[in-house]
Amino acid sequence: MSFHNPKQPWSELERVLSGRGRGGGTPHHERHLHVVDPLAVDADGGDSPAWTRKRQQYEAPDLPRPDGAVPYAELHAHTNFSFLDGASHPEELAEEAARLGLTALAVTDHDGFYGVVRFAEAARELHLPTVFGAELSLGLPGPQNGEPDPLGAHLLVLAHGHEGYARLASVISRAQLRGGEKGRPVYGELEEVAAELRDHVLVLTGCRKGHVPGALLTEGVDAAARELDRLTALFGAETVAVELTDHGHPVDADRNDALSELAVTAGLPTVATNNVHYATPGRRRLATTVAAVRARRSLDEIDGWLPAAAT
């Protein structure tokens, strides 16, 4: 296995890592090798062929369902397939959505459909309606790992049916190939994306890095209105919605008020989302840690770039 490891065959190493006992008596000096690894027992090994080329079928837990829940679909959520950004497995998000009585859940990972298979399998067993989308990273100058606040603008799109899914997958695939390096898709101009996706996606104005909230934050209401007009001109007014999110930051309420007024002026609907990055508040510590790892900063250094509350 290497120049310095003990003489242990691969079959023995695999048995130890998988937590399987040898059977029969075990010499005392070897017993330390046969302690069951709790990670090996609890985990399914993901999709790695080092574990198995076929994952076990997902089995839904017995979850309590609320009575009289307010109808709500979460349309902006990242799994841990948004590497070093999301902090919950697709299955965890689906289970929590079902427990809370959500009417549907969208997975919108960054620049890919990486987690949708596992998400769809879990949602099917949980009888949870699904929406598939992605958050596209436009205008990246290079890979963004190591940046506390990655550059570029975000475009959040939700696919309309099979055709929308196919078109969105095609746009993402071409961008990833065009980028030529991991973590830097190149989509071209917004007009190029719209030419492929118009009438086949719902566009949400997105997080603070979306075109409309970003303009509002840096240039004011008039600039945000121009960006909103641009989105509706490119994608169609019937397929654009203004997104409102509140993470407990002091400016969230003022931003949402301004966005709501823009939506009324433009005659567009508003959509409340949580811009989800983890399934439960208890996952916030993991989310902040992976964000610090992505930015290659300490937790203290990254603090100012994180949401204000574990909502």
DAZIRA-V819142 format. One record per run of one state. SS is the DSSP state (hx for helix, st for strand, lp for the rest). FROM is the first residue (numbers start at 0). TO is the last residue. If there is no record, write none. Layout:
BEGIN
ss: {SS	SS}
from: {FROM	FROM}
to: {TO	TO}
END
This chain:
BEGIN
ss: {lp	hx	lp	hx	lp	hx	lp	st	lp	st	lp	hx	lp	st	lp	st	lp	hx	lp	st	lp	st	lp	hx	lp	hx	lp	st	lp	st	hx	lp	hx	lp	hx	st	lp	hx	lp	st	lp	st	lp	hx	lp	hx	lp}
from: {0	9	18	27	34	37	42	72	74	76	77	89	100	103	107	109	110	115	126	129	138	152	159	160	179	189	197	200	204	209	210	218	220	235	236	239	244	251	266	269	272	275	276	280	295	298	305}
to: {8	17	26	33	36	41	71	73	75	76	88	99	102	106	108	109	114	125	128	137	151	158	159	178	188	196	199	203	208	209	217	219	234	235	238	243	250	265	268	271	274	275	279	294	297	304	310}
END
